[in-house]
Amino acid sequence: MRLSGDVRRPVLLLPAVLALVLLPAAPADAWRPWPHLKPNASASDIFGQSKKYEGSSEFVKLKYHMGPVLTANITVHTIWYGVWPKAQKKVIREFISSLSATGVKRPSVAGWWRTVQMYTDQTGDNISQIVRLGQEKNDRFYSHGKSLTRLSVQSVIKSAISTRTRPLPIDPKNGVYLLLTAPDVSVQDFCNNVCGFHYFTFPSIVGYTLPYAWVGNSAKLCPGQCAYPFAVPDYIPGLKPLKAPNGDAGVDGMVSVIAHEIAELASNPLANAWYAGQDPSFPVEIADLCEGIYGTGGGGSYTGQMLEDGDGTTYNMKGIRRKFLVQWVWNHVVSYCTGPNALDQ
């Protein structure tokens, strides 16, 4: 994810331990799913820009910087931090399982992942088609408290892989570690333009270099910022939120952030693969380029054309048994944002 100007992220061109000595410890700051709006913006300002935009091929200079991408089958190991109802877990699990699902009618989550798969490493190998659920760890008792810093996020992961009781497997090659925090957990910079971030763990803290992402449930702290468009910022009068496809604005909002982070972990796991920008400590990655775009015509402050179910819920792709609303990602072959619900496919 793109840094928001407060913390910088290094490019890992040196061995991990040496890099820790020379470079600052800063995960990639996350995207925020709501459009970039002025505090006095009106609903007409938001939805009045329905031009075909979907990113800017004229100005975007996405480049490959010779680092690895996740070409081996990807296994997502999940840490549920705090108290999580079973129904919420089911929504997130099914989304992850749907990334590799076959036989789902278009527009599908797997169709969305095929754009991510187009990215390759220096040998020409593509990002893996396979994304599967791995093992899970529940941390119901908030072992590191209800207020986490960026570095203590890594300590939570260390606890999950080193606990005596059912530790998560240590899987540097195939594993992606997904830390999900409950609505009553605050994380450094959460809600302040940050809804999630990804990076890699430091051997000095965790003992290994493991790609990981954190995403928070914003339902209590800042739904208008991080669960958009199923919740809207208080400062925009007259704007109505959309109806969430799974009936839970916080979790449905998390799904798009999780997708965003997994896509960027796959294409830039060690901060030295696919990103735009001259400053490697301030990268713009493949999902950053499509912030707030969910359908054809999206761009600026318009989300694009989405789908509506019979019960009034809004979505843009189908999973195995559920529907989801997920932002698009950058397609470097055609140089604009694409998604499975595009009208021109």
Number of C-alpha atoms within 10 A of each C-alpha: 30 25 23 16 9 9 14 20 21 22 18 19 13 10 8 17 14 11 16 16 9 10 14 13 19 18 26 29 26 27 25 23 28 23 18 13 15 10 11 10 15 16 13 10 13 18 15 12 17 17 13 13 18 28 23 14 14 8 7 16 15 20 14 18 17 14 19 22 25 26 21 17 14 21 19 21 23 24 21 19 24 19 16 16 8 8 11 15 12 10 20 16 15 17 25 22 18 23 22 22 20 13 9 17 13 15 17 25 31 29 23 24 25 18 21 25 21 16 25 23 19 13 8 9 16 18 25 22 20 17 23 19 17 15 15 18 20 14 18 12 11 17 12 15 13 16 13 19 14 15 15 16 20 23 18 20 22 20 17 25 17 15 11 8 9 12 15 21 14 19 16 13 15 17 23 27 28 22 24 21 25 23 21 15 21 19 20 14 16 25 19 13 17 24 28 29 27 30 26 25 26 20 14 11 14 17 13 17 20 24 25 26 27 25 24 29 27 26 21 12 16 21 23 25 26 34 30 25 26 26 23 21 20 13 14 17 13 12 18 13 15 17 20 24 21 18 12 17 25 25 25 27 29 26 24 22 27 26 22 28 29 28 24 29 25 25 31 27 24 24 29 21 26 27 27 21 14 11 13 18 22 23 27 23 29 29 29 25 25 26 27 27 31 31 28 24 21 26 24 23 19 25 25 22 18 19 14 14 11 6 8 12 18 21 25 25 25 23 24 19 10 14 24 23 25 26 25 33 29 24 23 20 9 9 16 19 29 24 27 23 24 18 11 6 7
